[in-house]
Amino acid sequence: MIFLVPLLIPTLTGAFFLSALLHKSRLPHKPLFLIALSPCIGVALVSLLVFLTYLISPRYSQFILRTLVFALTGICLFWVLLQKQNVKTGEQRASLLPKLTAGLKKLPGPFQNRSFLLKLAILLVAGLVMTYALYVFLQTFIISSISNVHGGWDARYFWKLKAQFFVREPELWQKMFSPIIDWSHPDYPLMLPGSITWGWLWAEKEIYVWPVVIAFLFSLATPALVFWFLIERVSLLTAIMGATFVLGMDVYQFWAVSQYADIPLCFLFTAAGVVFVQALRFKEKSLFFLTGLLAGLSAWTKNEGIVFSLWIGLVFILILWRDKSFSNHPKKMWFLGAFLLGLAVPFACVIYIKTSLSASGDYLRSGRSFLDLVKQLFGDWRRTVVITASFFYYPRLEHWGGLWIFMLIAFGTRIFFRRHIKWRAYSWVFLALVTLVNLGYYLIIHITPHSLVFQLNTAMNRLLLHSTVLALLFIMETFVPDLSRLGIAKREPATAQAAS
């Protein structure tokens, strides 16, 4: 159980960081949100500190790293405790005990209602199905990880190789950017290598189980995040269905055990998307900051995260410009500033790697001029036909459970019933992000330096996976619309303009 301490510390770091950041936020179901995000956010933040530590002093990296991690955790904890002491007694939340007592007194009444019993039975069945899906997922993950503890090609020769540079030869760690090993993608971001390095440094040896633990954290965090979001935005039944769907997808199960960066990237895309929607609803600077941070951490995870960061930033700017609730808002530039501040550090680290540390890359410093890239993008119509066809071939029913078919149906539903149904606030953002992310991938595949057939066969399903959960949330919010016009559904929470 040597991995427990390096797992516990980032989890506490993430929990205290989020608690300090969101102490005034009106974000619903905050404890569940912290459970879903804290371990993964903590691991990602620690990986950033690993990189910054090695830039400062590779020789004393282990001491400096632990000092920085404990300092960040301590500062966040102190801030949380300070805020709790400042809360007045009259403003504290009421104890749960009176609520539970009142609820118990009313229990016999609802059980006389057949409608209530039917709803309860449906929830119990759905809960059992989700439990079974979780059991199958855990069984698949454990058996596959035991049979192949080292993971796939990328895990062995990209992420773990870079972590070995950090651990084995600290003073020569920048050799990982050498063009001699260009097959390891020297300019790739370092979230996974940094996370692996943290566990190995703490254990003082390269424990095989630690990368498996990281993969496990991100794999479970995504369905937990889906459950948190849908339970408040839609319903408990929809939340159970959404989490069950994610756990049961063949593609998700396959890549979860690979130890690749695609499941972490899927989680960060999803987290940034749902926090962004909540930030737009509640109009709080802390939520916009967290959105920027999550987008930046996606760029810190893989190159595709750079594309996502640019797209979500563009969507935000368009909302500030065109949305009536933001265009005249007195603090709209503060919201944009908070987003950019959260994005700044991880995104800057990625840019520094690509422009200063790495001597070669797939796109920057690839030896191809801008005109070469333009010619490759627009100069071969047959290449475009193949890429276009691949976006219809790879979303097959057996791999995705019909998700992309339902995505098209949901889009058509929005078009035809846009005047008849009141959709939830900013749920269209999920559609925009899914569309823009895959549009970016569509263009980038045109200029890949690798064989097109090789690129499509090895990467296409993983590229689709990145935005899969965002597509699922759009589907769920479309097929279970807001019926507040009919007086059936609960109203959206007030989106007061007071920022945190």
N, C-alpha and C positions, 0 to 999 in steps of 0.2 A: 504493500500500500504506500510505496514511496512517493507516488504521485499526488497524494492527498494534500500535502502542504502547499506545493506549487499551484494546486487547483484552488485551494481555499483562499489564498492571499489575493489573486486577481478577482475572485468572486466578491470578496469584501471590498476591494478597491472599486469595482464596478458599482456595487450596491451603494456605497457611501458617496461616490461621485454623482450617481443619478439622484440620490436622495438630497444631496446638497443643491444640485442644479434645479430640481423640481419641487423644492420645499413649499413654494407658494403656488404651484401650478394646480389648475382645476382638472387635470388629467384624470379620467375615471379609472376606478379599479387599480389604483397605483401599486399596491402590494403585488398583485398578479403581474403587472408590467415589470416591476423590479425583478421578480423571479425569472421572467422570460428573458430579460436583457442583461442582467448583471454579470453572469459568468462570461458571456461572449464579449461584452463591452470591456470588461476588465482585462481579458486576455489580449484584446486588440490594443488597448491603451498601453499595456505592459510591453507589447512588441514594439510600439513606437519608442518607448523609453530604452529598450535594448539598442535600437539603432542610434539614438541620440547619445547613449552612453559610449558606444564604440567610436563615435565621432569625437567625443571628448577625450577619452583615454582608454585605449584597448588594454593596456597593461593592468589597470585597476578597474576593469569593467565590472567585475562581479561585486565589488564593494560599492562602487558608485551606483550600480543598478539597484541593489537592495536598498540603498539609502534613498534613492529617488522614489522607488515604489512605496516604501514605508512613509516617506514624507508626503506624497500625494494622498495616500490612504488616511494618514493622520490629519492632514489639513481638512479633507472632506468630512471626516468624522467630527472634528472640532466644530466645523461650521454647522453640521446637522444638530449637534448638541446645543450650540449657541442659539440656533433658531428655536429649538424646543423650549429653552428657558425663557425666551422673549415672548412666547405665546401667553396671553393672559388667561387666567383660569376660566373666565366666562366665555372665552372664545374657543375653548377646547371642545373637541367632539364629545358628544354624549356617549356614555358607556353602552356597550353592546348588550349588557345583561338585561336591562329593562326591555329592550327590543325583542330579545330572545324569549323572555318571559311572556310578553304580550302575544308573540307569535304562537307559543305553545298553547295558550289559552284558546286561541282561535282554531286550532287544528281540527277538532271534530266537525266544525261547520263545513269547510271546503270538501271534506271527504264524502259529504252527502250529495255533492254535485257531480253528475256523471261526466260532464265536460272536463272538470278538473281531473278526475280519475283517468280519463282518456289521455289528456296531455301528460300526466305523470307517467303513464305506461309508455307513451312514445319516448319520453325523455330517458326512461330506464333502459329501453331497448337500444336507443341511440348510444347511451353511455356504455352499454355492454359491447356494442359493435366497436366503439372507439377503443375500449380496453383490449378487445381482441386484436384490433389493428396495431395497437401499441405493442402487444405481446409478440405478434408476428414480426414487427419491425425490429424489436430487441433481439429476438431469436436469430433473425437474418444477419443483423449487425454483428452479434457476438460470434456466431459460427464463421462468418466470412472473415472477421478480423483475426480469429485464431488460426484459420487456415492460411491467411496471407497478412501477417502482421505488418509487413513493410509497405503495403498499399501498391498503387499502380506506378506507371512510369514517372509521371510528374511528381508524385510524392517522393520517390526515391532519388531522382536525378535533377530535380529542380529545388524543391523545398528543403528536403533533408540535407542535400548536398550543401546548400548555402548555410544551413544551420551548423554543419560540421566545420565550415570555415570560421564561424563565430567561436565555436567551442574548442576546436583542436589547436588552432594557431591564431590566437586573438590579435597579435600584432601584425599578422598577414591577412586579416579578414577581407581587405579590399581586393584580394586576388580573385574573389568570387566574381568580380566584374571583368575579368580578363577575357579578351576576344578568343583566346586559345580554347576556351570551353564555351564557345558560342552556342552549342547545342543545348546548354542549360539556361538560355535566355538571360544573359547578364544584366539586362536592364529591367527585369521584372521587379515589382514591389515586394516588400519583405515582411508582410504581416505574418504569414505562416512560418517562415524561417525564424522570425523574432520570437514568436510564441513557442516554437519548439526549443529554441535556445534557452528561454527562461526556465523551462522544466528541466532541461539537461544540466544547466548550470546549478540549479538548486540541488539536484540529485547527485551532482558531481560525476555523472556518467551518462552515457547515451542510452537511456532506458527506452526500450522499444514501445512500451505501452503508452507513453506520453502523447505521441502524435495521434494514436487511436482515441485517447481521451479528448483531445481537441476536436477531432472529427465528430465524436459523440455529442459534445456540447452543442455545436452548431446544428447538428442534425435534429436534436430535440427542441432547440430554441425556436426554430421556425414554426412548427405546429403550435407551440405554446404561444407564440406571438399572434398567430392567426386566431387562436381561441380568445385571447385577451381582447383583440380588436372587435371581433364579431359579437362577443357576448354583450357589449355595450351598444354597438352601432346597430345590430340587427336583433338577435335573440340568442338564448342559450342553446336551443336546438340547432340553429345555424352555425354557432360556434363549434359545437360538437361535430357536425357534419364537415365543416371546413378542416378541422384538425385531423379528422379521420381520413379525408381525401388525401391530404398531404402525406400522411404516414403510409397510405396504401399505394401510392404511385410507384410503379416499377422503376421508372427513371430515377426518382428520388432515392429509393432504396439502393439502387445500384451505385450511384455516385456518392452516397453517404459513407460507404465503406472503403471508397477508393483513396481517401485522405487527400483528395485534390482540393483546390481552392474554390471550386464551383458552388458547393453547399454553403460555405461561409459567405460567398458573394451573393447567393440567393437570399440568405438571411439578412444581410446588410441592405440589399435593395428593398426587401420587404419592410424592414425596420424603418428605413429612411422614408419610404412611401407612406406608411401608416402614421408615423409621427408628423410628417408634413401635412397630411390631411387634418390631423388633430390640431396642429398649429394654426392652420387656416381657419378652423372653426373657433378656437378659443383666443386667437390673436395674442399669444404670449411670446415674449422674447426668448425665454428659456427653451421653449419647444422649437423655435426656429434655429436657435443655436445647436440644439441636439440634432435637428435635421441636417444641418451643415456638417456636423461632426460625423454622423453616420454615413453621409455621402462621401466625405473625405476618407473615412476608413475603408469604404468600398474601393476607392482608388488606391489605397494603401495595400489592398488585398490582391488585386489583379488589374491588368490594363483595361479591361472592360469597365471597371469602376470609374475610370477617367471619363469615358463616354457618358455613363450614368450621371456623374456629377455635373457635367456640362448641361445635360438635358434637364435635370431637375432644377438647376439654376435658371435656365431659360424659361421653364414653365412658371417659376416663381416671379420672375421679372414681368412676364406677360400678365400674370394675375395682379401684381401691384399696379400695372398700367391700365388694365381694362376692367377689373372687377370693381363694382361700385362701392363695395364695403371696404376696399383698400385704397382706391384711387384718391379719395379725399381724407384718408385716415392720417391724423397728425403724426403718428409714429411709424409710418410705413418704411421710412429710411432706416429707422432703428431696427425694424424687423429684418431688412435686407442686410444691415451691418452685422446683426447677430448670426445670421446664416453664414455669411462670408467669414466671420471670426471662427466659427466652428469648423468650417472647411479648411481654414488656412494651414494649420500645422501638418496634418497628414498629407494634404495635397502638395505642400511645399517640399516635404520629404521625398515624395515621388518625383517631382520635377528635378530635385537636386540629384537624385540617382541617375536620371536619364540624361541630364545635361553635364554633370560634373564627374560622376564616378564611373559610369559605364562608357566604354569606348565604342560600343556597337549596339545595335538594337534591330528589331523587326521593322520599325518605321523611321524613328529618329536615328540618324547616323547609320543608316542601312546601306549607304553608297548609292542610293537612288535620288535623283533630283526631283524637284516639285513637278516638272514637266513629265518625268517618267511616271510619277504616280497618277497624274491627270490622264495620261495616255492609257495607263492600265485600267483606270476607272471607267473611261468612256470609249476606249478604242476597240473593244472586242465584243460585239453583240452576242456571239455564241457563249461567251463566258457569262454574260448577264442572263441569258436564257437558262443556263444550268443552275446558277445561283437562285434565280427566281423559282425554278421548279423544286429546288431543295427545300424551300420554305413551305411548300405544300406536301412534299414527300415525307419529311422527317416527323412532323406532328401526327404520327399514326395513332390510331385508336388504341391499339394494344399496349402502347408504351405510356400513354398520357391519360387513359381513362376517359377519353372524349372531351378533355378540357378545352382544346382549341376549337372544337366544333361548337361547344357551348359558348365559347368566347364570341364567335361570329353571330350566334343566335342572340346573345345578350346585346351585342352592338346593334343588330337589326331591331331588337325590341326598343332600344333607346331611341332609334330614329323614328319608328312608326308610332310610338306611344308617348312621345316627348311632351305632348300637350295634355295628356290625360292622366299621367301619373307624376306625383311629386317625388323626385329622386332625392336621396340623402345629400346633404351639403358636401360639395367637392368630391363626390364619388367618381366623377369623370376624370379626376386626376390619375386614377389607376389606369384607365384606358389610354390616356395621353402618354404616361410613362412606358407602358408596355409597347405601344406603337413606336414611340421615338427610340427606345432602346434597340428594338429589333430593326428599325430603319437604319440606325447607326451600324449595327452588325452587318446588315445587308451591303452597305457601302464599303465597310472596311474589308470584308471578304474579297471584294474586287481587287484590292491592292495587297493581298497577303503575299509575302515572299515565298511561301511554301507552295507545293503542288496543290491545285484546287481540289482534286479528288481526295487527296490526303487530308486537307483542311476540313472538308465537309464531312468525311467519314469519322474523323476523330473529334471534331469540335461542335458539330451542328446541334446535337442533342443537349450538350452542355450549355451552349449559348441560349437555347430556348428555355432551359431550366432556370436561368437567372431571373427571368421575369414571370415565371410560371405562377408563383403565389400572388403576385400583384394581379395577374389575370383572374385567378380564382376569387380574389376579393371583389373585383369588379362584377364577376358573375353572380356572386352571392348577394351583393347589394342591388343588382338588377332584378333578380328573380324573387327577392323578398323586399319589395319597395316600401317606401315610407307611406303609410296609409293615414297620416294625420289629417288629411283633407276630409276623410270619412269619419274622423273621430274615433278611430280604432287603435292606432299605434300611439305610443308615447311621443311627446314633442321633443324636438332637438333641444339640447341644453342652451341656455342663453349664451350668446357669444358677445359678451360685453367687451367694450374696447379697452378696458383697463388691462394694461400689460403687467407682467410680473416685474 
